[in-house]
Amino acid sequence: MVRHTPVTKSKTKRPAVKITVALMLAVAIAGALWVPIYAHTLPKLGDFPFFYWYQLILVPVTAILCWICYLLLRTKPAAPPAHGREGARR
């Protein structure tokens, strides 16, 4: 049976980290939703207008930003109890 440990004050992240994560995710979302940024045909990259290659570049950039946010927000797993499972079976 899996036991979930409650989140204590020591495991919560600082407000600065949470604000940084929120800003990075807001930039990623705004980059896709704010249409005037990429509603252009010029400059072209080969036969592709700006709209297409902007969107194609935005996908890996957003993935990298999400990965950085994950790294900032992850917590270390809780340490196992001192007596372990052997003490409970005896």
N, C-alpha and C positions, 0 to 999 in steps of 0.2 A: 504494500500500500504506500502511495506517495504522500509524504507530508510536506505541506507548503509552509515555509517559514514566513512570518509576518515581516513586512518591510519596516525597518526601524529607521530612526532619524539618521543614523550613520550611513545607511545605504542610499539615501536620497541624494540627488545631485545638487550642486550649488545653483542658485538662480542664474548666474552668468553663463553656465553651460547650457541651461535650458533656453535662455534668450538667444544664444548663438545658434543652437539647433533650430529654433523657430525661424530665425532670420535666414538661415541657409535653405530651409525648406520653402520659405516664402519666396525667395529669389528663384528657386527652381520652378515653382508653380507660376509665378508672375511672368517668367520668361516664356512660358507657353500660352498663357491666357491674355497677355497684353499684346494685342494684334498689331498696333502701329509700329512695334519694334521690327517686325519681319514682313509686313505687308508691302514688299517691294519686289520688282522683278530684276532689278539691277543691284548689285553686281552679279554676273553669272559666273558659275564655275563649270566650265565646259558647256553642256547644253542645259544644265540645271539652273533655274532661277534661284535667287536668294532665299525665297520661302522654303524650298525643299532642302537645301543644304544646311540652313539654319536649324530646321527641325531635326535633321539627321545628326547634327552635332549636339543638339540639346539633349538627346536621349542619353548618350554616355555621360555627359556632364551631370545630368540629374542623377544618374545611377551612382556616380562618384560622390556627389553631395549626400545622397542617402546613406552610402556606406560610411562616410565620415561621421554623419549624425549617429549612426548605429554604434560606431566605435566610441563616440563621446558619451553615449547614454548607457552602454552596457555596464553591468555590475558583476562583481566577482561572486561565484557561487558560495553559499554558506558553508562553513566548516562542519564536518560531520561531528556528532556528539562524541565526547571523550570515551564513553564506555563501549560504543560500537554495537554491532548486532550480536557479538558473541555473549555479552553479558545478559542480554534479554532472553537467550535460549536456555540458559542454565537454570 
